């Protein structure tokens, strides 16, 4: 009976998502036997232990199904790090698949009652120390996996509960394995001038240039950017690649002008911290964020004279940042960081209803995600253009930078049906880059920029030249760990194209 409980979720998921599980002669029979052995061992357990282990293995299946329901891919080991760094965002994102989550919770409760019923019905012989067999197997198995890690990476040929178990074990292996040490030549930081009078850096959230009209997308979700691009010679924009695939890694990487994922020494020295450099050059520094900035970003906030995060604002939406910007006197050199929340999943949660332009279709997951995302892009278009227009009308000698921490995937064919971000693929790295200045015009001559190049430009406008002797023209996208231990992508720009190179880990 319990063998059926463990295998049934995959068969049901296969009806819902085509090829969620792929039958293979090599794996399927082997994993059915493994499942039967686990069920056989559990059958000899006392009631409370039986229920515990039963719910444990079923929960492993449901975690994988829930993850797939959101991302449309299988949970890799490095994603477990996000449980500690972005658990609030994870809970927030579950709202996007609330019906699936509710279904899985009720299914788990139902299985609890069924296990209890069959235990009383069959009255099996029990051996209270049988749990030790399962515990021993769970302890030993990671050592077996360590020899052939690639074989056990979560994929469609493994049952759900095993995929989750494999991800946990591989995560344990990676964290217990000794980390390689990497040496890099030190960056040099040279003060070149006093910097521009007003510098505003706006960091967006989960914004993908591929889904923005003024970049060529066929949905009219950026009317204000469209107008600025056509009528204002100071409005410059280009495509860009993010420095990381999740917010903490990407933001810290950007504001430390960090190119090499494994260059932790640079972070420890704070040598290239843009907030720190701005303060040293006489700027009044602001960090105004609609995010709940975590521990990893606190190293940046330490150098802000004025800092406000989500908990400090009464308003729910990013309009609050515009209001806060209007309070700033600008009577000294000023460096402002604005960190948006809109475009984060669930997209409708951070978009005012007045920007709901596309009809929600909760019966169709793909359309629901896409339409609510378009609404959020429309709202960001309003936010950024409002900031530009306010500065144009009330201040002079200012510079505005805008990019996003990372992109977002919406299941389109060029994203291979994947959703969300934090996956080590280029699909969640395509971010916009906007540069605007009333007096310090720059012609963006490149088709593609990246966070590293943008942050070096930003450093110059703050009065510093940052030279990296390690820079050989290869660039990186860091995984979900700031030290590069969760893997990274690397690429080059050649003839205005992105040349993707072999992935590193």
Beta strands, then each sheet from edge to edge (+ up, - down):
strand 1: 188-191
strand 2: 198-204
strand 3: 235-241
strand 4: 284-289
strand 5: 306-308
strand 6: 334-339
strand 7: 398-404
strand 8: 409-410
strand 9: 419-420
strand 10: 430-437
strand 11: 448-450
strand 12: 464-467
strand 13: 474-478
strand 14: 488-494
strand 15: 497-500
sheet 1: 1+ 12-
sheet 2: 5+ 4+ 6+ 2+ 7+ 10- 3+ 11+
sheet 3: 8+ 9-
sheet 4: 13+ 14- 15+
end
